[in-house]
C-alpha cells in the first residue's frame, strides 16, 4: 500500500510531463485521481498503525506512529489543493510539480533509512528546477545545498560532522534564520498551490525528529537548544518582518515561516505536552496555511491587485465566503479559541514555559504580531471601499467552497474536540519524549 | 434545599445555546445557505430568551439553596502528559450577576437590532458575531479557571474587532479596528503570561484551588513577589480590555461600529471584563500593595483623562465612550482600594445605564430638544462651577489635553508603532533591494507585482 501511495503520484507526474498538453480538459481529474489513490492507500496504512499500534513494514518503506498522520494529512491537503486550484493554475506543469512533490514527500515520510529519506527530499526539490524563472536561484541553491549536506551526513564517518551536516540541511530546508531568505522569494515566484505544500511537508522537522535524534543522540542532546533558539529567532524575525511587508504573498510566506518555526522550538521543550503541542501545531500550520494560500490564490486569480497591500480592495462584498474562510484560516493559524490552533498553542506554550521560560515568553509575542499581520492582510484585501474600476467578481465556486470548507471544519471540530487530534499524535510525541529523556540520562 | 432542576445542566445549556446557534448558522452559510433576516432574528431571539431563562432559573436555585458558589466539573477538555485543561464552570456572587446581566442584555440588544439593522447589508454578520460574543462573555464569567477565561476573553476580543469593521466600506472603521486589535493583542499578552506564571508558581489556575473562602472575602497564599508580578500582568490585560491608560485611546475608535454593538460591548459587558478580571484576581491584588497602588493610579489617571476628553467631545457616541472610560477608571480605583462590593454594584449600574444611553444615542438631539423645551430653554451648563477654581491658562491647557486625548496616540505611534515598523522595514532591506532590481529590469513598470500565474482570462 505504501508503494502504491508513492507510485500513484509519481506515475501521475510522468503522465503530465509526457501527455499533459494533449489532455488539457482532464488535467484536474487525472491529478485528483492520482492523489485520491494515494490518500486511500495512506489511510489504509495509517489505520493499520492506529488500530494495531504497530509499524507497517513494506520492503524499505515503514510507516510508524510518527509518519502516519502527516502522510494522510499531506495527501488530503494535496487533494484539497487540486480541487480548489484556480483554473489559471491548472496547467500540466503545475500538476506535475504538485504530484512530484507528493511522491517525494510520501517517500520521505515512509523511508526507513536516511538514504531513502534523502531521495524523497531530493525529489521534492525537482519542481524548483522545473520552474523556468531565473529569480529562483536562492531557493534552488538552498535546496541543492541541503541535498549535498544530507549526502555528506550519510557518508560521514564522524558523528559530529554527520550531525552538523544533517542539522544544517534541516535549517536550510526549514528556512530557519539566517537561512530564511529563500522562503518569501520561492513563495512569490512560483505557484502558491504547490509551493505551499512544499513548505508544509515539514521535512526538516521529520529529519530532526526521525533521524537526528536516533542517529546522533549525544549531539542532539547538546545542540537541540541551539536549534530551538534559532527557530525562536526565526519566529520573531518573520513576525516583525511581516508587519511592514507590502506584498501579500511575502506576508503569507513570512507568517507561515514564523508559525512553522514553533514546531522546531516545541520539540526542544522535552516534555510530553510541549512535544504534543508542537506536533499538533504542525497539523494546524499545514491545514491553515494551505487554506489561507488557496483562498488568497483564488482571489489573486480573480483580482491581481490583491498582490499588493498598499491599498484597500474591499472584496468582502463581492466574495463574502472567501473572506470568511480567509479569516477562519488566518485566526486558526494564530490560535483563535474554538479552533485547533488554540489547543496546539496552549500545549506548546505550557510545555515551553515549563522547561524554558524565555521560550514561553517569546512565543506569545510572535503570535500576537502574527495575529496583527493576519488582520492587516484581511483588512487590505477584503475591507474598505472597492475601487470603481473593479469588475464583478465571483465568490467561491461550489467545488472550491466545499474543499476549503472541509479544511475549515476540520480546524473547528479539532478545536471543539481536540482530544481526538491529540490522541492521534500522542504516540509519536511519546516516542520523541522517550528519546529525549534517554539522551538526558 | 435540593435543586429541582440539575444546575449543571442549566448552566451548560445556557452557555451552549449561543455557541450552537453560531456554529449552525456559520456552517450553513459557508456551505451556501443564506438565511432570511426573520429566520436568523427569530432563532437568535428564541435562543437568547431560552439562555436567559435558564440562567435566571439557575440563579434562583442558587440563591434559594443558600449556596455561595456552584462548581460544575464538565470533564477534561484535553490533556497531554502532566498537563490537562479542565472544563470547570464556577459561579459565585461575583460572576452570577454578570452572567445574568449578559444574557439579559444580549437578548435586549438582539431584539433592538432586529428593527434597527433591518435591511442592513451586514445584518447576518451582526447577529452571528453577537452570538459569538454572548458565548465568549458567558464563558469569561462562568469560567472556573483562568485558562478557560482566556478562551472566552479572546472570543470577545475578536468579535468586538470584527464588529468595529461593520461598516467596512469606509476606511476609517477598518483602520480603527486594526488599531484596537493591536491594542487587544498587546494587552492580552498580560493575561496569557499571567496564566502561564500561575501554572508555574501554583501549578493550577483554578479559582477554587488558588483562593480560599468566599468572594469577596477570599485570600491567597501566593507570595508577595509573585503576587506583584501577577497583579501587574493581570492589570495590563484588564487595562487593555477596559480601556485604561495607556490603552484607553481605542475606546472612542471602537465607536465606528453599529450602535447596538457599541451598547453591549463598550457600554455594558466587554468593557467591564477587565474590571471583572481584577475582581476575580482580587485576592492576589490584596497581597501586593504595589499592584493595588498601580491599579489605583491607572484608574485615577484614566478617570481624569476620560472626564477631560468627554467634556470636549463633539459627537454623542464618542462622548459616551469617554464617560464610560471615566466610570471604569473609578471602578479600577474601587478595586485597587479593595471595595469589591462597591465595584460590582458600580459595574452593574453603569452597564445598565450606559446600554440605555447608547441605544438612545441616535435620538439624543431629539431628547435634548424635548428636555430643553420642558425646562423652558433654561438647561444649566454642567461643570461651569470649575471655571472659578481653575486658572485660565490651566483651562486652556486642560482643553488641549482633552482634545488630544492626553497625547496617548502620538506617544504610542512615536515610541511603539514607528520603531516596530522601522525594524520591520530594516529586516526587509535586502529583499527590497532585490525587488528594486527586478523592477528596473521590468519592461512594463505599470504592472503591480510580478506574480506567478497571472489573472484569469
Contacts between the chains, C-beta under 8 A, distances in Angstrom:
chain1	res1	chain2	res2	distance
A	86	B	453	7.6
A	86	B	456	6.8
A	87	B	456	6.4
A	88	B	453	5.4
A	88	B	454	6.5
A	88	B	455	7.2
A	88	B	456	5.1
A	88	B	457	7.5
A	89	B	453	5.5
A	133	B	452	7.5
A	135	B	438	6.8
A	181	B	430	7.2
A	181	B	431	7.7
A	184	B	431	6.5
A	185	B	431	7.8
A	185	B	434	7.6
A	188	B	449	8.0
A	188	B	450	8.0
A	188	B	451	6.9
A	188	B	452	7.8
A	189	B	450	7.7
A	189	B	452	6.0
A	190	B	452	5.4
A	191	B	452	5.2
A	191	B	453	5.8
A	192	B	452	7.8
A	237	B	427	6.4
A	240	B	420	6.9
A	240	B	423	5.7
A	240	B	424	5.1
A	240	B	427	6.0
A	241	B	424	5.7
A	241	B	427	4.2
A	241	B	428	5.5
A	242	B	424	7.6
A	243	B	420	6.3
A	243	B	421	6.5
A	243	B	424	4.5
A	244	B	421	4.9
A	244	B	424	3.0
A	244	B	425	4.9
A	244	B	427	7.8
A	244	B	428	6.6
A	245	B	424	7.2
A	245	B	428	6.1
A	247	B	449	6.1
A	249	B	451	6.6
A	250	B	431	7.4
A	271	B	81	5.9
A	271	B	82	7.4
A	272	B	80	5.6
A	272	B	81	2.6
A	272	B	82	7.0
A	272	B	83	7.8
A	273	B	80	4.5
A	273	B	81	4.5
A	273	B	82	6.9
A	273	B	83	4.1
A	276	B	80	4.1
A	276	B	81	6.9
A	277	B	80	7.4
A	297	B	453	7.3
A	300	B	451	6.6
A	300	B	453	7.2
A	301	B	453	6.5
A	301	B	455	6.6
A	301	B	456	5.0
A	302	B	455	7.6
A	302	B	456	6.1
A	303	B	455	7.8
A	304	B	448	6.1
A	304	B	449	7.9
A	304	B	451	7.0
A	304	B	454	7.1
A	304	B	455	4.7
A	305	B	448	6.1
A	307	B	448	5.8
A	307	B	449	4.2
A	307	B	451	5.1
A	308	B	448	5.2
A	308	B	449	5.6
A	312	B	171	5.8
A	312	B	174	6.6
A	314	B	168	7.2
A	314	B	169	6.4
A	316	B	168	6.0
A	317	B	121	7.5
A	317	B	169	7.4
A	321	B	29	7.7
A	321	B	30	6.0
A	324	B	26	7.7
A	324	B	29	7.7
A	324	B	30	6.1
A	325	B	30	6.9
A	327	B	162	7.9
A	331	B	158	6.6
A	336	B	154	6.7
A	336	B	155	7.8
A	336	B	158	6.3
A	337	B	150	7.5
A	337	B	151	3.9
A	337	B	152	7.5
A	337	B	154	5.0
A	337	B	155	5.5
A	338	B	151	7.6
A	338	B	155	6.8
A	342	B	151	6.8
A	342	B	154	7.8
A	343	B	78	5.8
A	343	B	85	7.9
A	346	B	85	6.7
A	346	B	147	7.2
A	347	B	78	7.9
A	347	B	80	5.7
A	347	B	83	6.9
A	349	B	192	7.5
A	349	B	196	6.3
A	350	B	83	5.2
A	350	B	196	6.9
A	350	B	199	6.4
A	351	B	81	7.8
A	351	B	83	7.4
A	353	B	196	4.6
A	353	B	199	7.1
A	353	B	200	6.3
A	354	B	199	8.0
A	354	B	200	7.6
A	357	B	200	7.5
A	360	B	196	5.9
A	361	B	193	6.8
A	364	B	189	5.6
A	364	B	192	4.9
A	364	B	193	6.7
A	365	B	189	6.7
A	368	B	185	4.1
A	368	B	186	6.6
A	368	B	188	7.1
A	368	B	189	5.8
A	369	B	185	7.9
A	371	B	181	7.4
A	371	B	185	5.4
A	372	B	178	7.4
A	372	B	181	6.4
A	372	B	182	5.1
A	372	B	185	6.0
A	375	B	161	7.2
A	375	B	177	7.7
A	375	B	178	6.1
A	375	B	181	5.2
A	376	B	178	6.2
A	379	B	165	7.2
A	379	B	174	5.0
A	379	B	177	7.1
A	379	B	178	5.8
A	382	B	168	7.6
A	383	B	165	5.6
A	383	B	168	4.1
A	383	B	174	4.4
A	384	B	168	6.8
A	384	B	169	7.2
A	384	B	170	7.7
A	384	B	171	5.0
A	384	B	174	5.5
A	385	B	169	5.1
A	385	B	170	6.9
A	385	B	171	6.7
A	386	B	169	7.8
A	398	B	32	7.3
A	401	B	30	7.2
A	401	B	31	7.0
A	401	B	32	6.7
A	402	B	31	7.5
A	405	B	30	5.3
A	405	B	31	6.0
A	408	B	30	6.9
A	409	B	27	7.1
A	412	B	23	7.5
A	418	B	77	6.9
A	418	B	78	4.3
A	419	B	76	7.9
A	419	B	77	7.6
A	419	B	78	4.8
A	419	B	79	7.4
A	422	B	78	5.5
A	422	B	79	7.6
A	422	B	80	5.6
A	426	B	80	6.6
A	429	B	80	7.2
A	433	B	81	7.6
